[in-house]
Amino acid sequence: MNDWSATRLSQAYAAREVSPLEVARATVAHIERWEPTLHAMYAFDPEGALAMAQASEQRWQRGEPLSPLDGVPATIKENIATRGVPVPVGTAATVLVPAADDAPPAARLREAGCVLL
């Protein structure tokens, strides 16, 4: 699963070869293994990601995915406003306040059902 494309994941979800929750769990485990070394994640939220994956899995089981990307794991750069996550704006001098709304890129990923990590 680690090297599957978004297209392959979508096909696997539709065929019930794998579920969004299984993929999210594997992705979270991979991040948790490497994050102490890489320090690549800004606001990693495993619980939130698993909840999104669970909702995606239910949509796929009903045959009602939001889009072909529903359940595909995604990350968003920290300078893109994501609802509930502080936006650092590239400086430590900024007061970190959680974003009230998603910026368009985050909104489109959320609308598509992506699992935001």
Secondary structure, DSSP 8 states (H G I E B T S, - for coil): -TT--HHHHHHHHHTTSS-HHHHHHHHHHHHHHHHHHH---SS--HHHHHHHHHHHHHHHHHT--SSTTTT-EE---TTS-BBTBB--TT-TTS---BBSS--HHHHHHHHTT-EE-
